[in-house]
């Protein structure tokens, strides 16, 4: 362990000493970051190892190291320092190297992948990218997103799936979000740049790059579509989302409504998007399983569409009382009735959109061309209710 510690420290010293003599490639900055991480990791393991060694020595011999033993250790350290400068970085144990690489951000990890063939293989490992994928895209990844990615990568033969010639050039162009990296800038300015190697088709790095560059549009849902248009307040509609890394926002492409063209909305913030809570098409009626247990005061989302040509959107509502009920909790029997009242309290009391009644026992799509068509319901959890409450309009809608 001490041998590894000395190797890392000498690597930093040698690299620092060379800096004022001649200009180094831009990726050496990433190497210096990696060297610091190496030192940090080695110091942690060395301290733990020395503590355990001291405890074992004290337990067995009941005494610390003698002066002669200390001199032997110092001599060994000096011998290691003389030879450690020749130790290549990739001679480090792979688990140790991966433990350090996993701490690098995605941009630095991509830079390290351009240093050498061996580092490229390690830096593209799925387990190094799964953490980055979960951290940034995890809340939006569900079964629908995975199916969409598989369909995209196989049916369209994802450029990241590799090959040669034009595919390599397309791969370099698709990673536009990495252009700020030193390694990519240096290659683009070379007289004879080396061809960029391709990523595995189904690699996590490939998926991350496709999302980050906006090349793969993610199926998700958007709250208050079309910039909070009053006609969609407190609703959530399906859309395909393309990420813009320059503004850290999304471009939403909504499903066409009837004869309307595809609607595009730009600048959608992260707090207005979510993964679909149920695995159901916006064209299909959701089969509700909670109708019998709903009581007044429960918070729900209900499917609604303007006409049968439109897709469903999810609308926030609250289970209300029947007109015959006085609202007294001790005498309320609304939960045992076959009729379920859903109130939309974002609308004024005299609005025709304020409430609706559906059949609790044999529920199917109900409504007409005047008031629209109501579909399935789902009961909400506390964190979902809090999300809707944050989007509550400043005044009642008509």
C-alpha positions in Angstrom: 0.0 0.0 0.0 2.9 2.4 0.8 4.3 1.5 -2.6 1.1 2.8 -4.3 1.1 5.9 -2.1 4.6 6.8 -3.1 3.8 6.1 -6.8 0.9 8.5 -6.7 2.8 11.3 -4.9 5.8 11.0 -7.3 3.5 11.1 -10.3 2.1 14.5 -9.1 5.6 15.8 -8.5 6.9 14.8 -11.9 3.8 16.2 -13.7 4.1 19.5 -11.8 7.8 19.8 -12.6 7.2 19.4 -16.3 4.6 22.1 -16.5 6.9 25.2 -16.8 9.3 23.5 -19.3 6.9 22.8 -22.2 3.3 23.2 -23.0 1.2 20.1 -22.3 -2.0 18.9 -23.9 -5.2 20.3 -22.4 -6.1 16.9 -21.0 -3.2 17.1 -18.5 -5.5 19.2 -16.3 -7.8 16.2 -16.0 -4.7 14.1 -15.2 -3.8 16.5 -12.4 -7.3 16.2 -11.0 -7.0 12.4 -11.2 -3.6 12.6 -9.4 -5.1 14.5 -6.5 -7.9 12.0 -6.2 -5.3 9.2 -6.3 -3.4 10.9 -3.4 -6.6 11.3 -1.4 -7.7 7.8 -2.0 -4.2 6.3 -1.2 -3.9 8.4 2.0 -7.2 7.2 3.2 -6.4 3.5 2.6 -2.9 3.9 4.0 -4.0 5.5 7.2 -6.5 2.8 7.7 -3.9 0.2 7.0 -1.4 1.7 9.3 -4.0 1.9 12.1 -4.8 -1.8 11.7 -1.1 -2.7 11.5 -0.4 -0.8 14.7 -3.3 -2.4 16.5 -2.2 -5.9 15.4 1.4 -5.1 16.5 0.3 -3.8 19.8 -2.0 -6.8 20.4 0.6 -9.4 19.6 3.8 -7.8 20.9 2.3 -5.4 23.5 4.7 -2.7 22.3 5.1 -0.2 19.4 7.7 -0.6 16.7 11.3 -0.3 17.9 13.8 2.3 16.6 15.5 -0.3 14.4 12.2 -1.3 12.8 11.4 2.4 12.1 14.8 2.8 10.4 14.0 -0.3 8.2 10.7 1.2 7.2 12.4 4.5 6.3 14.9 2.7 4.2 12.2 0.8 2.4 10.3 4.0 1.7 13.4 5.6 0.2 13.9 2.5 -2.1 10.3 2.7 -3.2 10.6 6.5 -4.0 13.6 5.8 -6.2 11.7 3.2 -8.4 8.1 4.4 -8.1 8.6 7.1 -10.8 8.7 4.4 -13.4 5.4 2.9 -12.4 2.7 3.5 -15.0 -0.6 4.9 -13.9 -2.5 1.9 -15.4 -0.5 -0.5 -13.2 -2.8 0.5 -10.4 -5.3 -2.2 -9.3 -8.4 -1.8 -11.4 -10.8 -1.6 -8.5 -8.8 1.2 -7.0 -8.7 3.1 -10.3 -12.4 2.7 -10.8 -13.1 3.8 -7.3 -11.4 7.1 -8.2 -12.8 7.5 -11.7 -16.4 7.1 -10.3 -15.8 10.4 -8.5 -15.2 12.3 -11.7 -18.1 14.3 -13.3 -19.3 13.2 -16.7 -17.2 15.8 -18.6 -14.0 14.8 -16.9 -14.8 11.1 -17.4 -15.1 11.7 -21.1 -11.8 13.5 -21.1 -10.1 10.6 -19.3 -11.5 8.2 -21.9 -9.6 10.1 -24.6 -6.2 9.7 -22.8 -5.5 6.1 -23.8 -7.1 2.9 -25.1 -7.0 1.3 -21.7 -8.6 4.2 -19.9 -11.2 4.5 -22.7 -12.3 1.0 -22.0 -12.6 1.6 -18.3 -14.2 5.0 -18.5 -17.0 3.7 -20.7 -18.0 1.0 -18.2 -21.7 1.0 -17.5 -21.2 0.9 -13.7 -19.3 4.2 -13.9 -22.1 5.9 -15.8 -25.1 4.4 -14.0 -24.5 6.8 -11.1 -24.4 9.9 -13.4 -27.5 8.6 -15.2 -29.4 8.1 -12.0 -28.4 11.5 -10.6 -29.5 13.6 -13.5 -32.0 11.5 -15.5 -33.2 9.0 -12.9 -36.5 10.8 -12.0 -37.5 10.7 -15.7 -36.5 7.1 -16.5 -39.3 4.6 -16.4 -40.4 1.6 -18.5 -41.7 3.8 -21.3 -38.4 5.7 -21.5 -36.4 2.4 -21.6 -38.6 1.0 -24.4 -38.3 4.2 -26.3 -34.5 4.1 -26.0 -34.3 0.5 -27.1 -36.5 1.2 -30.1 -34.5 4.3 -31.0 -31.1 2.6 -30.7 -32.0 -0.6 -32.6 -34.5 0.5 -35.3 -32.6 3.6 -36.3 -29.1 2.2 -35.9 -27.9 4.7 -33.4 -24.7 6.5 -34.7 -23.2 5.7 -31.3 -23.5 2.1 -32.2 -20.3 2.4 -34.1 -18.7 1.5 -37.3 -16.2 3.6 -39.3 -16.0 6.5 -41.6 -19.2 8.6 -41.6 -20.5 6.9 -38.5 -17.5 8.0 -36.6 -18.0 11.6 -37.8 -21.6 11.4 -36.9 -20.6 10.2 -33.4 -18.3 13.2 -32.9 -21.0 15.6 -34.1 -23.7 14.0 -31.9 -21.7 14.7 -28.7 -22.1 18.4 -29.1 -22.5 18.8 -25.4 -18.8 17.7 -25.0 -17.3 20.4 -27.2 -16.2 22.4 -24.3 -13.9 19.6 -23.2 -10.2 20.2 -23.8 -9.7 16.8 -25.4 -12.4 17.4 -28.0 -11.2 21.0 -28.7 -7.7 19.8 -29.2 -8.7 17.1 -31.7 -10.9 19.5 -33.7 -7.9 21.9 -34.1 -5.4 19.2 -35.1 -4.1 19.0 -38.7 -4.6 15.3 -38.7 -7.1 14.4 -36.0 -7.5 10.8 -35.1 -10.9 9.3 -35.9 -13.2 9.2 -32.9 -14.0 5.7 -31.7 -17.6 4.6 -31.3 -19.5 3.7 -28.2 -21.3 0.4 -27.6 -24.9 0.5 -28.8 -26.6 -0.3 -25.5 -24.0 1.4 -23.2 -25.2 3.7 -20.4 -22.7 6.3 -21.6 -24.3 6.2 -25.1 -27.7 6.8 -23.6 -26.4 9.6 -21.3 -24.8 11.3 -24.3 -27.9 11.0 -26.5 -30.0 12.6 -23.7 -27.5 15.3 -22.9 -27.0 16.3 -26.5 -30.8 16.4 -27.1 -30.6 13.9 -29.9 -32.9 11.4 -28.1 -36.3 12.8 -27.1 -37.5 11.4 -23.8 -41.2 10.5 -23.3 -42.5 12.2 -20.2 -45.2 14.5 -19.0 -45.4 18.3 -18.6 -47.3 20.2 -16.0 -49.4 23.3 -17.1 -48.5 22.8 -20.8 -48.0 25.7 -23.3 -46.4 28.0 -20.7 -49.2 27.7 -18.2 -52.1 28.5 -20.6 -55.3 29.0 -18.6 -57.0 26.2 -20.5 -54.4 23.7 -19.1 -53.9 25.0 -15.6 -53.3 22.2 -13.1 -53.1 19.5 -15.7 -50.3 17.2 -16.9 -50.0 16.0 -20.5 -47.7 13.6 -22.3 -44.9 15.0 -24.5 -41.6 14.1 -26.0 -38.8 16.1 -24.4 -35.5 17.2 -26.0 -32.9 18.6 -23.6 -31.0 21.8 -24.3 -27.7 21.7 -22.3 -27.0 25.4 -23.0 -30.1 26.6 -21.1 -30.6 23.5 -18.9 -34.3 23.4 -20.1 -36.4 21.2 -22.4 -38.2 21.5 -25.6 -41.6 19.8 -25.4 -43.4 18.3 -28.4 -47.0 17.5 -27.6 -49.2 15.0 -29.3 -51.5 16.6 -31.9 -55.0 17.4 -30.8 -57.6 16.5 -33.4 -56.7 18.5 -36.5 -54.1 20.7 -34.8 -50.5 20.5 -35.8 -47.8 19.3 -33.4 -47.4 21.9 -30.6 -43.9 22.8 -29.6 -43.0 24.6 -26.3 -39.5 25.7 -25.5 -37.9 26.6 -22.2 -39.7 24.0 -20.1 -38.1 23.9 -16.6 -37.2 20.8 -14.7 -39.9 21.4 -12.0 -42.6 21.2 -14.7 -41.8 17.7 -15.9 -42.2 14.2 -14.5 -42.1 10.6 -15.6 -45.6 9.1 -16.4 -47.0 7.8 -13.1 -48.8 4.9 -14.8 -47.8 2.9 -17.8 -50.7 3.8 -20.0 -51.1 5.4 -23.4 -52.7 8.9 -23.4 -55.2 7.5 -25.9 -56.4 4.7 -23.6 -58.7 4.7 -20.6 -56.8 4.0 -17.4 -58.4 1.2 -15.4 -58.9 2.6 -11.9 -58.4 0.3 -8.9 -59.0 2.8 -6.1 -62.6 3.8 -6.7 -64.1 1.8 -3.9 -61.7 3.2 -1.3 -61.9 6.9 -2.2 -63.5 9.3 0.4 -64.2 13.0 0.5 -60.9 14.9 1.0 -58.8 12.4 -0.9 -56.6 14.0 -3.6 -56.8 12.4 -7.1 -55.8 12.8 -10.7 -58.4 12.1 -13.3 -58.1 11.7 -17.1 -59.9 14.2 -19.2 -60.0 15.1 -22.9 -61.9 17.7 -24.8 -63.2 15.2 -27.4 -62.6 11.6 -28.4 -60.1 12.7 -31.0 -57.9 14.2 -28.3 -55.5 12.4 -26.0 -56.1 12.3 -22.3 -54.4 14.6 -19.9 -54.2 14.2 -16.1 -56.1 16.8 -14.1 -55.7 17.5 -10.4 -58.9 17.3 -8.3 -60.3 16.4 -4.9 -63.0 14.0 -3.9 -66.0 16.0 -2.7 -69.3 15.5 -1.0 -72.7 14.7 -2.6 -75.2 17.5 -2.8 -77.4 15.6 -0.3 -74.5 15.4 2.2 -74.1 18.3 4.7 -70.3 17.6 4.9 -70.3 16.4 8.5 -67.6 13.8 9.0 -69.6 11.9 11.6 -72.7 11.5 9.4 -71.1 11.5 5.9 -72.0 8.4 3.9 -70.6 9.6 0.6 -68.0 6.8 0.5 -70.7 4.2 0.4 -72.5 5.8 -2.5 -72.3 4.5 -6.0 -71.6 8.1 -7.2 -68.2 9.7 -6.8 -67.9 13.5 -6.9 -64.6 15.1 -8.0 -64.1 18.8 -7.4 -61.6 21.0 -9.2 -61.2 23.8 -6.7 -58.9 25.8 -8.9 -62.1 26.9 -10.7 -64.7 29.3 -9.2 -67.8 27.9 -7.6 -70.1 29.0 -10.4 -67.8 27.6 -13.1 -69.1 24.7 -15.2 -65.7 23.0 -14.7 -66.0 23.1 -10.9 -67.1 19.5 -10.4 -68.2 16.3 -12.0 -69.8 13.0 -10.9 -68.8 9.6 -12.1 -70.1 6.0 -11.5 -68.0 4.5 -8.8 -69.0 0.8 -9.4 -68.9 0.5 -13.1 -66.8 3.3 -14.2 -66.0 3.9 -17.9 -65.4 7.0 -19.9 -68.2 9.5 -19.1 -69.1 12.9 -20.6 -70.1 14.6 -23.7 -68.8 17.0 -26.4 -69.8 20.0 -24.2 -68.1 19.2 -20.9 -65.5 16.8 -22.3 -64.9 13.2 -21.4 -63.6 11.9 -18.0 -61.6 8.7 -17.8 -59.7 6.8 -15.1 -58.6 8.1 -11.6 -55.6 7.5 -9.5 -55.2 8.4 -5.8 -52.2 10.7 -5.0 -49.5 10.5 -2.4 -48.5 13.4 -0.2 -45.5 14.4 -2.2 -47.6 14.4 -5.4 -50.1 16.7 -3.7 -47.4 19.0 -2.6 -46.2 19.3 -6.2 -49.6 20.3 -7.4 -50.0 22.8 -4.6 -46.9 24.6 -5.7 -48.5 25.2 -9.1 -51.8 26.6 -7.7 -53.0 29.6 -9.7 -53.0 33.0 -8.0 -56.7 33.5 -8.6 -59.7 31.3 -9.3 -60.2 30.2 -12.9 -63.5 30.5 -14.8 
